[in-house]
């Protein structure tokens, strides 16, 4: 074949590739991201669960996110059907599943352990050092109490005899009491742990309860979950998938770029102080773990706390139907 023919053949081949590429790009450009059939009403709390949602809050026309101060506010709206999706504590999700006879579905785990032992001093270095101490805390009757008791027991400490737990109404009261008294010991979640250590340089993080849980229980500590109305999952399955993708991306942004995430967190009033938000993010354990991938750790958590009090999970450990599966 002479050079002219080769050149002509090459030109034709190049033209064909170019046209194919153009058609492919045109097809990609024309492929739009799937859209929600209607906005989703979502409830979350001030703290790690709300922090993980900070990016989707930038699309209020799609995700109508309400941030609540108290879990009770979100729960009441899930019960009445005013919310499609809500971030709640893992044991509360189990309670609602049983109370509502299966009408809620677990979509994902969104927060692992966020509890820490803080001290206004230097006497506590591990769980064993808590023996004989008074611990200021909030969350009696909920996950914080069950987690603390289990970890004390794992070190041979009787929660009813070997320590005194002063249960207060909320985390803010605990933080104030901790900062006010030299030598005080408290159990605090993030971002309150960061807030108090920034306000009082004598307050330090003494024990990471999430790490101790993993060491002693051999499992992750799933503290926060996303639940949805079962009717939403059944009637708007495509919307659920779109939301989960958007939420996973939001969580990824928070962990990958705390500075950018902190700006959004402050903007949306989840934590007003942008610096505090940025510093707290690395120890907030904000995650996105699908329901199916969460199942083993959640089941183990439910088994542990139900052995202390079956009411902690609403009377029985949730069955398979509690866990969302893509394509339901």
N, C-alpha and C positions, 0 to 999 in steps of 0.2 A: 504494500500500500504506500503511495507516495505521500509526501509531506502535506500537500494541499488536502488530500482526502482525509488524512489523519486529523488535520486541523479542523476540517469541516465536521468530522465525526465527534471530535472533542467538544466543539462548539455546541453541537446538537445535544450532547450528553449534559453539558453544563447548563444549557437552557432548560432541559427537562428537570434537573435537580433544583434549579432556581425557582421554576414554576411550582414544583412540589413543595419546596420550602415556603414559598409565598402563600400557597393554599393552606399549609399547615399552620402558619402564623395567623392567617386570617381566621382559621377555625378556632385557634386558641383565644384570639382577641374577642371572638364572638361568644365564647363560652363564659357566661356570667356565673358568679358565685351564687349558690342557692340562697333564697331569701325566706325569711320566716313568713308563715301564712298570716300571722298576727303577732303583735308584741307579747312578750312574756313578762309576767309579774313575778318578781323575785324578791325574797327577803333575806337579809344577812345581818350580821352583827358588827358593831365597832370592834376591831381587832383583826386577827389573822384571816378570818373568813372573808371579811369585807375587803381586806387588803388584796386578797387574791382576785377579787372581782373588779379591781380598779380600772382595768382597761376596758371591760365591757360597759362600764358606766359611761364611757365616752360615746356610746350609741344609745341614748335614751329613747329614740324612736323605735328601737328594737327590744331593748331590755330595760324595763321599768323597775329599777332596783331601789328598794327602800332599806335603809339601814336602821336597825333597832338597837336600843340600849339594853333591853332585857330579852332573854330567850322566850319568856312567856308571851311577849307581844307577837313574835313570829309564829309561835305555836298556835295561838288563838286564830290567826289568819289562815294557817294551814288547815286547821280543823273546820273552819267555816268555808273554805274553798276560795278565799280572797287572794291567796298566793298560789301560783303554779309550781314554783320551786322555792325551796328554802334551805339555808345553811343552818344546821343544828348540831348539837353534840351527838356523838355516836350512840350513847345510851338512850338519849331522848328520841332518836330516830326509831329505835327498837320499841320504845314505849308507845310511840304514835302508831307504828305498824300494827301492834296488837290492839290498841285502843280503837283504831279505825277499821279493824278487821281486814287488814291488807290493802287499804285504799291508798297507801303511800308506797313509793318505790325508792330504793336507794340507788342514786345515779353514780356516785363516786365518793371516795375519801378525799377531802380537801385540806385537812390539817392533821399532822401527826402531833406528837407530844409538845405542848407549849408550857408545861409547868416547871417551875424552878423553885428551889429553896434559896431564899435570899436572907442575908444576915447583915445587921448593923453592927459589925464587929468581925472577929477572926477566929471564933471557937469551933465552927462547924466546917468539916471538910468532906464528910460522907454521911450516908444514912445512919450509920452506927452512932455518930456523934449527936444524933437527935434524942437519944435516950435521956430521959430526965428533963428535957426541955419543954417550954411552952411554945407552941407554934400558932401564929396568927394566920387565919385562912378564911376563905369564903367558898361557897359551893357545897355546903352540907346537904347530903341526900342526893348529890349528883356525882358525876365522874370524878371530880377532884377528891372527894372523900374516899371513894372506893380505890382510886389509884394510890393515894397516900397510905391507906390502911394496908393494901397489898404489899407495898414496898417496905413498910415498917415490919410486917410479918416476915418478909423474905430475909430480914436481918435479925430475926428472933426478938423483935420489939413488939410488945403487946400494945396496940393502939389505945386500949381502954385503961391500961395501968401504968405503962412506962413513959407516956408522954401526955401532955395536956394540950388539947387543941381548942383554941379560942375562936369559935366560928363567928364571923362578922357578916353583915348584910351583903356587902359587895367588895369588889377589888379595890375601889377607891379608898374605902375605909381601911382596908388592910394596908395599902400603900402608905397612908397617913400615919397609921399607928407604928409601922415599921420605921419610918424616918424619924419619928418623934422620940424613940427610946433606944438608948445605947444598949447593945447586946441583944436586941430583939431579933427573933427569927420568924420568918413568914414563908408561906407558900404562895407564889404569885405566878400568873401567866404572863406571857408577852402580849402586848408591848409594855405592860405595867412594870415589868422587871427593868426594862431600859429606862423608863420614865423616872423611877425612884433612884436608880444609880446615877442618873444625870443630875438630879436635884440634890442628892446627898452623896458626897464622895466616899463616905464611910460605909455606904451600903454596897454590898458586892454579891455576885452570883456565887453561891456556895456549892450547890448540888444541881446538876442537870437531871431531873427526874425522868426525862425521856430516855437518856442514855442508860440510867440505872434499870429502867423497865426492860429495855432490850437485853441487858446483861443478865438480869435475874429471871425474866420470863421467857426469853428466847424467841420473842416476837416483837414486831413493831407495835407502837402505841397509837392506834387510830382514834383521835379525839374529836375530829370534826368531819361531818359528812354532808352531802347534798341529797335532799330528798325531793321527790316530785309527786304530784297527784297522779294516781294510776290512770285516771281518765286522760290526762295529758299524754302519757306514754302510749296509750292505746289509740287515741284519736289524732295525735299530732306527732307521730314518730319521727318524721323528717325534721320537724322543728327541734325536737329533743337532741337529735344528732348535730344540728347546726349549733345549738347552744353549747353542747359539750366540747365541740371543736373550738369555739370562741373562748370558752372558759379555760380550756387547756392552754391556749395561746396567751391568755391573760396571766395565768400562773407562771408560764415560762418567762414572760417579760419581767414580772416581779422579781424572780430569782436571778435572772441574767443581768438585769440592770436596775439595782436598787435605787439609784439616784433618780432615774426617770420615773420609776414606779412611785417613789416617795412624793414626787411632784403631783402625780394623779391622786394619790392617797390623801394628800393635804387638800387638794382642789375639791375633792368630793366629800370632805368633812369626816373621813373615817378616823384619821388622826390629824389634828390640826397642825401639829409641829412637824414640819417636813424633815428636819434633822433627826428627830426621834424615830420617825417612820423608817428612814434610811438605815439607821443604826440597828433597829429592831429586826428588820427583815431576815438577816442571816440566821437568827435563832427562833424564828416563828414557825419553822417547819411547814411552810405552805407547799402543798403538793397537789398533783392531780393523778389519782390512781383509780382506774375504772372499777366499777362495782365487782366485776368478776375477779379482778386481780386483788381486790380488797378482802374478798370473802374469808380467806384463811385467817388473816390477822383479826378481822372483826369477830369471827366466830370464837376465836380463842379469847378475845377481850370479853365478849358476852358470857362465855363460860366462867371466866374468873370472877366477874362482878356479880353474876347471878348466884354463885356459891355463897357470896356474902349476904345478898338480899335479892330474891327473885323479882321483887318489885322494881329493881333497877333496870330491868329490861321489859317491864310490863307484863310479867307473869310467865313468859316463856321465851326461849331463844328464837329469833325469827327463822323461818324456813327459807327454802330456795327461792320462793316467789318474791322475797324481799329484794333480791339482787337483780338490778336491771341488766339485760343482755342486749347488745346492739342487734337491731333487726327485729325487736319484739313487735 
